[in-house]
């Protein structure tokens, strides 16, 4: 299996990985952390969420990266400057310094393609994407699950081990907890 990671500029491919099966559903569409205002996140419903993501895909930089196996989008990683996300004001995830870091906060692999290392490709692609856009460093906020199983619906944040394998190091503890596990701030300097 050859995996290629590319910028998420194709809305239909983003929708295939993180969009709802029912277009009128009010699911995340990976907007929860991307929107600066929780009011906006709650106010966007069904097709409005899709249109917001379609608009983000047309921006430079787009909202993340996609993993492809051939022509099929099989995975997604949300990656963007932290200043353009809710992590800019998140009270549970600290800022360790004043660098204009990028954040990677969601890694999702489509069912039927899991357990093949695609999340590793996605994280590496997110790092290269941030580096290519001049990021001085990139952060992630995975769970420190100590090898224990993470509920699949909450596994999108990644695990500390995944980030460590990609060269990230723990920069700080956080006050955030996902699926009963503490989240840690992992960082990779890109300078």
Backbone as CSV, one residue per row, in Angstrom:
resi,resn,N_x,N_y,N_z,CA_x,CA_y,CA_z,C_x,C_y,C_z
1,UNK,0.844,-1.171,0.000,0.000,0.000,0.000,0.893,1.241,0.000
2,UNK,0.725,2.100,-0.998,1.454,3.356,-1.089,0.513,4.465,-0.647
3,UNK,0.935,5.233,0.353,0.136,6.333,0.880,0.814,7.645,0.504
4,UNK,0.035,8.546,-0.054,0.517,9.890,-0.384,-0.298,10.887,0.436
5,UNK,0.365,11.846,1.063,-0.314,12.870,1.852,-0.237,14.185,1.094
6,UNK,-1.420,14.815,0.922,-1.517,16.058,0.162,-2.345,17.088,0.924
7,UNK,-2.176,18.371,0.615,-3.024,19.408,1.229,-4.502,19.125,0.949
8,UNK,-5.334,19.439,1.918,-6.775,19.173,1.831,-7.488,20.288,1.074
9,UNK,-7.309,20.304,-0.228,-7.934,21.332,-1.063,-9.195,20.827,-1.752
10,UNK,-9.411,19.529,-1.738,-10.580,18.936,-2.402,-11.675,18.674,-1.378
11,UNK,-12.699,19.527,-1.381,-13.769,19.402,-0.393,-14.399,18.014,-0.391
12,UNK,-14.683,17.455,-1.566,-15.347,16.147,-1.619,-14.522,15.072,-0.928
13,UNK,-13.207,15.166,-1.013,-12.343,14.191,-0.347,-12.341,14.403,1.165
14,UNK,-12.351,15.669,1.601,-12.455,15.950,3.039,-13.781,15.409,3.557
15,UNK,-14.851,15.678,2.838,-16.181,15.217,3.248,-16.250,13.695,3.315
16,UNK,-15.552,13.014,2.414,-15.559,11.546,2.416,-14.931,10.986,3.689
17,UNK,-14.003,11.729,4.284,-13.311,11.232,5.471,-13.954,11.734,6.762
18,UNK,-14.307,13.023,6.847,-14.807,13.569,8.113,-16.237,14.089,8.046
19,UNK,-16.862,14.019,6.879,-18.234,14.497,6.750,-19.246,13.443,7.168
20,UNK,-20.463,13.876,7.465,-21.511,12.935,7.862,-22.073,12.177,6.666
21,UNK,-22.579,10.974,6.921,-23.247,10.221,5.857,-24.525,10.927,5.437
22,UNK,-25.217,11.509,6.402,-26.437,12.265,6.138,-26.066,13.748,6.116
23,UNK,-26.151,14.421,4.968,-25.713,15.820,4.852,-26.393,16.789,5.816
24,UNK,-27.577,16.428,6.334,-28.254,17.332,7.263,-27.850,17.082,8.717
25,UNK,-26.990,16.080,8.942,-26.534,15.796,10.307,-25.711,16.957,10.846
26,UNK,-25.735,17.086,12.141,-25.005,18.168,12.799,-23.779,17.596,13.504
27,UNK,-22.882,16.998,12.732,-21.682,16.412,13.319,-20.501,17.351,13.160
28,UNK,-19.426,17.010,13.776,-18.251,17.863,13.894,-17.738,18.405,12.567
29,UNK,-17.513,17.553,11.571,-16.908,17.937,10.291,-15.544,18.572,10.536
30,UNK,-14.972,18.241,11.696,-13.665,18.734,12.134,-13.633,20.263,12.242
31,UNK,-14.728,20.834,12.696,-14.801,22.283,12.884,-14.694,22.709,14.347
32,UNK,-14.905,21.805,15.282,-14.990,22.183,16.692,-13.810,23.006,17.172
33,UNK,-12.601,22.620,16.803,-11.423,23.382,17.229,-11.004,24.414,16.194
34,UNK,-11.448,24.268,14.978,-11.045,25.176,13.901,-11.729,26.529,14.015
35,UNK,-12.937,26.535,14.561,-13.668,27.785,14.716,-13.241,28.465,16.009
36,UNK,-13.026,29.754,15.946,-12.565,30.496,17.121,-13.671,30.679,18.153
37,UNK,-14.902,30.637,17.712,-16.025,30.896,18.607,-16.874,29.640,18.801
38,UNK,-17.104,29.262,20.059,-17.984,28.117,20.311,-19.412,28.458,19.896
39,UNK,-19.775,29.748,19.935,-21.101,30.168,19.465,-21.275,29.825,17.990
40,UNK,-20.247,30.119,17.185,-20.321,29.805,15.757,-20.408,28.295,15.554
41,UNK,-19.644,27.547,16.326,-19.665,26.088,16.206,-21.062,25.540,16.480
42,UNK,-21.724,26.048,17.495,-23.071,25.582,17.846,-24.098,26.070,16.826
43,UNK,-23.885,27.265,16.276,-24.858,27.851,15.349,-24.857,27.195,13.975
44,UNK,-23.726,26.623,13.556,-23.660,26.009,12.229,-24.338,24.645,12.243
45,UNK,-25.284,24.451,11.358,-26.036,23.198,11.299,-25.941,22.573,9.915
46,UNK,-25.916,21.237,9.882,-25.998,20.458,8.651,-25.206,21.028,7.487
47,UNK,-25.896,21.402,6.415,-25.223,21.883,5.206,-24.360,23.139,5.430
48,UNK,-24.705,23.949,6.441,-23.893,25.138,6.738,-22.479,24.735,7.156
49,UNK,-22.386,23.615,7.875,-21.070,23.124,8.305,-20.260,22.718,7.071
50,UNK,-20.919,22.023,6.153,-20.240,21.598,4.928,-19.761,22.811,4.133
51,UNK,-20.592,23.834,4.035,-20.202,25.022,3.275,-19.045,25.743,3.946
52,UNK,-19.017,25.729,5.261,-17.892,26.360,5.970,-16.591,25.616,5.648
53,UNK,-16.649,24.283,5.655,-15.463,23.482,5.332,-15.075,23.674,3.864
54,UNK,-16.047,23.744,2.982,-15.763,23.984,1.566,-14.975,25.293,1.417
55,UNK,-15.372,26.316,2.140,-14.661,27.591,2.110,-13.247,27.479,2.651
56,UNK,-13.068,26.705,3.710,-11.729,26.517,4.279,-10.809,25.791,3.304
57,UNK,-11.369,24.855,2.543,-10.562,24.100,1.574,-10.048,24.998,0.450
58,UNK,-10.722,26.114,0.220,-10.328,27.033,-0.851,-9.278,28.042,-0.384
59,UNK,-8.980,28.069,0.917,-8.011,29.033,1.450,-6.580,28.519,1.309
60,UNK,-5.642,29.439,1.451,-4.231,29.075,1.504,-3.678,29.574,2.835
61,UNK,-3.348,28.711,3.754,-3.342,27.260,3.607,-4.725,26.651,3.845
62,UNK,-4.966,25.479,3.240,-6.212,24.760,3.493,-6.211,24.223,4.933
63,UNK,-7.321,23.634,5.378,-7.485,23.283,6.788,-6.748,22.036,7.276
64,UNK,-6.011,21.377,6.423,-5.305,20.179,6.858,-4.736,19.417,5.686
65,UNK,-4.498,18.133,5.933,-3.952,17.253,4.902,-4.799,15.988,4.809
66,UNK,-4.747,15.380,3.641,-5.448,14.123,3.396,-4.442,13.054,2.990
67,UNK,-4.700,11.831,3.428,-3.904,10.673,2.989,-4.681,9.981,1.881
68,UNK,-3.968,9.644,0.826,-4.573,8.966,-0.318,-3.908,7.619,-0.535
69,UNK,-4.743,6.632,-0.818,-4.276,5.347,-1.320,-4.778,5.303,-2.755
70,UNK,-3.883,5.519,-3.693,-4.309,5.713,-5.082,-5.078,7.018,-5.169
71,UNK,-6.286,6.954,-5.707,-7.122,8.155,-5.823,-8.121,8.294,-4.679
72,UNK,-8.118,7.353,-3.737,-9.102,7.362,-2.650,-8.539,8.044,-1.408
73,UNK,-9.294,9.035,-0.888,-8.922,9.678,0.375,-9.232,8.702,1.507
74,UNK,-8.207,8.343,2.283,-8.374,7.345,3.346,-8.097,7.896,4.737
75,UNK,-7.625,9.142,4.827,-7.345,9.710,6.136,-7.254,11.218,6.089
76,UNK,-7.346,11.824,7.258,-7.381,13.281,7.425,-6.588,13.671,8.653
77,UNK,-5.884,14.779,8.561,-5.265,15.409,9.731,-5.533,16.898,9.656
78,UNK,-6.159,17.438,10.699,-6.386,18.879,10.802,-5.109,19.516,11.309
79,UNK,-4.595,20.488,10.570,-3.359,21.173,10.958,-3.437,22.609,10.456
80,UNK,-3.143,23.531,11.357,-3.272,24.949,11.017,-2.552,25.769,12.077
81,UNK,-2.270,27.048,11.800,-1.682,27.883,12.840,-2.583,27.923,14.077
82,UNK,-1.979,27.720,15.240,-2.757,27.701,16.484,-3.574,28.977,16.641
83,UNK,-3.043,30.118,16.201,-3.745,31.397,16.340,-5.102,31.397,15.649
84,UNK,-5.288,30.534,14.640,-6.547,30.454,13.902,-7.466,29.355,14.420
85,UNK,-7.189,28.852,15.609,-7.990,27.772,16.192,-8.444,28.163,17.593
86,UNK,-9.331,27.363,18.147,-9.771,27.631,19.521,-8.665,27.323,20.528
87,UNK,-7.597,26.654,20.112,-6.469,26.420,21.023,-5.771,27.732,21.384
88,UNK,-6.002,28.772,20.602,-5.414,30.083,20.896,-5.911,30.620,22.238
89,UNK,-7.144,30.221,22.609,-7.740,30.718,23.854,-8.121,29.601,24.819
90,UNK,-7.765,28.387,24.504,-8.149,27.246,25.323,-7.502,27.348,26.708
91,UNK,-8.313,27.294,27.752,-7.796,27.445,29.118,-7.184,26.157,29.668
92,UNK,-7.472,25.037,29.031,-6.959,23.754,29.536,-5.676,23.309,28.857
93,UNK,-5.380,23.897,27.696,-4.156,23.564,26.947,-3.247,24.789,27.031
94,UNK,-2.129,24.707,27.728,-1.288,25.898,27.924,-0.494,26.287,26.686
95,UNK,-0.038,27.512,26.686,0.937,27.985,25.699,2.289,27.917,26.398
96,UNK,3.237,27.219,25.826,4.539,27.082,26.480,5.473,28.244,26.158
97,UNK,5.153,29.011,25.101,5.933,30.200,24.766,5.120,31.024,23.774
98,UNK,5.735,32.054,23.224,5.016,32.963,22.325,5.244,32.679,20.839
99,UNK,5.840,31.540,20.505,6.040,31.202,19.095,4.698,31.070,18.378
100,UNK,4.685,31.414,17.099,3.491,31.241,16.271,3.426,29.796,15.790
101,UNK,3.195,28.876,16.729,3.198,27.449,16.411,1.945,27.058,15.646
102,UNK,2.041,25.927,14.995,0.894,25.299,14.354,0.412,24.173,15.257
103,UNK,-0.857,23.829,15.124,-1.459,22.745,15.895,-1.964,21.661,14.960
104,UNK,-1.777,20.418,15.376,-2.427,19.282,14.714,-3.318,18.656,15.777
105,UNK,-4.619,18.611,15.530,-5.545,18.225,16.593,-6.500,17.099,16.236
106,UNK,-6.517,16.680,15.016,-7.433,15.602,14.637,-6.755,14.727,13.601
107,UNK,-6.694,13.449,13.878,-6.148,12.478,12.929,-7.209,11.390,12.793
108,UNK,-7.736,11.242,11.589,-8.813,10.273,11.380,-8.510,9.417,10.168
109,UNK,-8.677,8.119,10.346,-8.496,7.157,9.255,-9.845,6.491,9.020
110,UNK,-10.222,6.386,7.753,-11.515,5.799,7.405,-11.583,4.326,7.802
111,UNK,-12.771,3.890,8.216,-12.957,2.465,8.483,-12.566,1.653,7.250
112,UNK,-11.994,0.503,7.496,-11.525,-0.351,6.411,-10.082,-0.074,6.028
113,UNK,-9.522,1.002,6.563,-8.139,1.374,6.250,-7.293,1.510,7.522
114,UNK,-7.888,1.205,8.656,-7.191,1.365,9.932,-6.210,0.220,10.163
115,UNK,-5.296,0.467,11.055,-4.257,-0.495,11.461,-3.238,-0.760,10.356
116,UNK,-3.096,0.208,9.457,-2.126,0.060,8.378,-1.046,1.133,8.406
117,UNK,-0.978,1.891,9.499,0.053,2.913,9.625,-0.301,4.248,8.985
118,UNK,-1.538,4.414,8.560,-1.919,5.658,7.886,-1.817,6.854,8.818
119,UNK,-2.119,6.670,10.106,-2.009,7.803,11.040,-0.569,8.311,11.120
120,UNK,0.395,7.422,10.982,1.804,7.846,10.977,2.112,8.685,9.738
121,UNK,1.579,8.269,8.596,1.747,9.049,7.366,1.082,10.422,7.509
122,UNK,-0.115,10.438,8.102,-0.831,11.698,8.270,-0.070,12.668,9.167
123,UNK,0.461,12.166,10.279,1.190,13.046,11.184,2.465,13.560,10.515
124,UNK,3.165,12.694,9.815,4.365,13.135,9.090,3.989,14.162,8.023
125,UNK,2.883,13.942,7.340,2.428,14.890,6.328,2.028,16.230,6.927
126,UNK,1.405,16.192,8.100,1.031,17.430,8.794,2.278,18.222,9.175
127,UNK,3.303,17.526,9.627,4.570,18.180,9.986,5.178,18.854,8.752
128,UNK,5.232,18.135,7.652,5.814,18.704,6.434,4.984,19.863,5.896
129,UNK,3.672,19.755,6.013,2.774,20.819,5.589,3.050,22.090,6.393
130,UNK,3.134,21.953,7.719,3.420,23.104,8.587,4.801,23.676,8.276
131,UNK,5.786,22.797,8.135,7.155,23.243,7.812,7.162,24.018,6.490
132,UNK,6.470,23.503,5.507,6.414,24.142,4.199,5.738,25.507,4.212
133,UNK,4.936,25.752,5.242,4.274,27.046,5.389,4.992,27.939,6.404
134,UNK,6.225,27.573,6.760,7.039,28.434,7.613,6.806,28.324,9.102
135,UNK,6.109,27.289,9.552,5.868,27.144,10.993,7.192,26.922,11.730
136,UNK,7.417,27.618,12.839,8.636,27.407,13.603,8.573,26.128,14.446
137,UNK,7.348,25.693,14.750,7.146,24.490,15.561,5.712,24.024,15.344
138,UNK,5.467,22.767,15.685,4.117,22.205,15.582,3.813,21.478,16.881
139,UNK,2.570,21.618,17.328,2.126,20.979,18.567,0.963,20.040,18.293
140,UNK,0.834,19.049,19.165,-0.328,18.183,19.193,-0.736,18.011,20.639
141,UNK,-1.957,17.560,20.856,-2.507,17.450,22.203,-3.129,16.061,22.406
142,UNK,-2.313,15.015,22.242,-2.837,13.646,22.311,-3.081,13.191,23.749
143,UNK,-3.725,12.038,23.849,-3.910,11.426,25.170,-2.645,10.661,25.552
144,UNK,-2.372,10.658,26.838,-1.291,9.839,27.380,-1.963,8.583,27.941
145,UNK,-2.248,7.651,27.051,-3.031,6.462,27.411,-2.194,5.298,27.915
146,UNK,-0.880,5.471,27.977,0.033,4.447,28.501,-0.245,3.062,27.897
147,UNK,-0.561,3.040,26.608,-0.775,1.776,25.913,-2.162,1.194,26.064
148,UNK,-3.006,1.796,26.888,-4.369,1.287,27.057,-5.220,1.683,25.852
149,UNK,-6.273,0.905,25.609,-7.167,1.153,24.475,-7.930,2.461,24.693
150,UNK,-8.007,3.249,23.626,-8.747,4.508,23.642,-10.042,4.313,22.866
151,UNK,-11.152,4.796,23.417,-12.442,4.717,22.742,-12.293,5.292,21.336
152,UNK,-12.737,4.553,20.331,-12.542,4.930,18.942,-13.112,6.309,18.610
153,UNK,-14.225,6.682,19.234,-14.809,7.987,18.939,-13.948,9.136,19.457
154,UNK,-13.068,8.857,20.410,-12.216,9.908,20.974,-10.754,9.750,20.563
155,UNK,-10.458,8.770,19.739,-9.069,8.508,19.345,-8.524,9.533,18.350
156,UNK,-9.385,10.424,17.870,-8.951,11.415,16.879,-7.821,12.307,17.376
157,UNK,-7.664,12.461,18.687,-6.611,13.340,19.217,-5.232,12.697,19.110
158,UNK,-5.195,11.402,18.842,-3.923,10.691,18.764,-3.434,10.267,20.144
159,UNK,-2.347,9.528,20.140,-1.751,9.076,21.390,-0.342,9.649,21.528
160,UNK,0.098,9.718,22.751,1.445,10.214,23.009,2.471,9.390,22.230
161,UNK,2.286,8.073,22.193,3.234,7.198,21.495,3.307,7.530,20.000
162,UNK,2.163,7.811,19.373,2.150,8.186,17.959,3.003,9.434,17.742
163,UNK,2.812,10.427,18.585,3.560,11.674,18.441,5.043,11.474,18.747
164,UNK,5.352,10.651,19.736,6.769,10.388,20.045,7.462,9.712,18.874
165,UNK,6.775,8.774,18.216,7.368,8.105,17.063,7.636,9.072,15.911
166,UNK,6.921,10.184,15.901,7.119,11.195,14.851,8.149,12.248,15.266
167,UNK,8.784,12.061,16.420,9.831,12.977,16.855,9.388,14.071,17.802
168,UNK,8.118,14.105,18.156,7.626,15.097,19.107,8.100,14.730,20.518
169,UNK,8.247,15.742,21.357,8.562,15.508,22.773,7.519,16.214,23.622
170,UNK,7.347,15.710,24.818,6.374,16.313,25.740,6.899,17.679,26.177
171,UNK,6.060,18.702,25.972,6.427,20.062,26.365,5.711,20.488,27.635
172,UNK,4.542,19.867,27.898,3.767,20.280,29.063,2.625,19.304,29.320
173,UNK,2.226,19.252,30.574,0.961,18.612,30.910,-0.143,19.600,30.557
174,UNK,-1.378,19.117,30.496,-2.531,19.994,30.273,-3.568,19.674,31.342
175,UNK,-4.614,20.450,31.366,-5.742,20.164,32.261,-6.867,19.464,31.521
176,UNK,-6.633,19.112,30.264,-7.641,18.485,29.427,-7.601,16.961,29.577
177,UNK,-8.774,16.363,29.538,-8.915,14.904,29.631,-9.854,14.458,28.514
178,UNK,-9.490,13.381,27.825,-10.332,12.806,26.779,-10.477,11.316,27.069
179,UNK,-11.706,10.848,27.109,-11.995,9.427,27.296,-11.317,8.874,28.556
180,UNK,-11.208,9.713,29.577,-10.614,9.290,30.847,-9.102,9.386,30.903
181,UNK,-8.468,9.793,29.821,-7.006,9.898,29.781,-6.581,11.357,29.738
182,UNK,-5.494,11.694,30.440,-4.996,13.066,30.359,-4.395,13.337,28.988
183,UNK,-4.558,14.567,28.534,-3.914,14.994,27.298,-2.604,15.685,27.665
184,UNK,-1.606,15.513,26.821,-0.320,16.168,27.013,-0.036,17.036,25.802
185,UNK,0.743,18.073,26.000,1.144,18.936,24.900,2.460,18.404,24.369
186,UNK,2.447,17.953,23.125,3.635,17.418,22.458,4.076,18.426,21.415
187,UNK,5.384,18.622,21.311,5.886,19.651,20.384,7.074,19.127,19.589
188,UNK,7.152,19.621,18.355,8.282,19.359,17.486,8.754,20.690,16.915
189,UNK,10.013,21.050,17.198,10.576,22.270,16.634,10.921,22.029,15.175
190,UNK,10.623,22.995,14.319,10.840,22.837,12.886,11.913,23.770,12.349
191,UNK,12.542,24.542,13.228,13.529,25.528,12.798,14.829,24.963,12.313
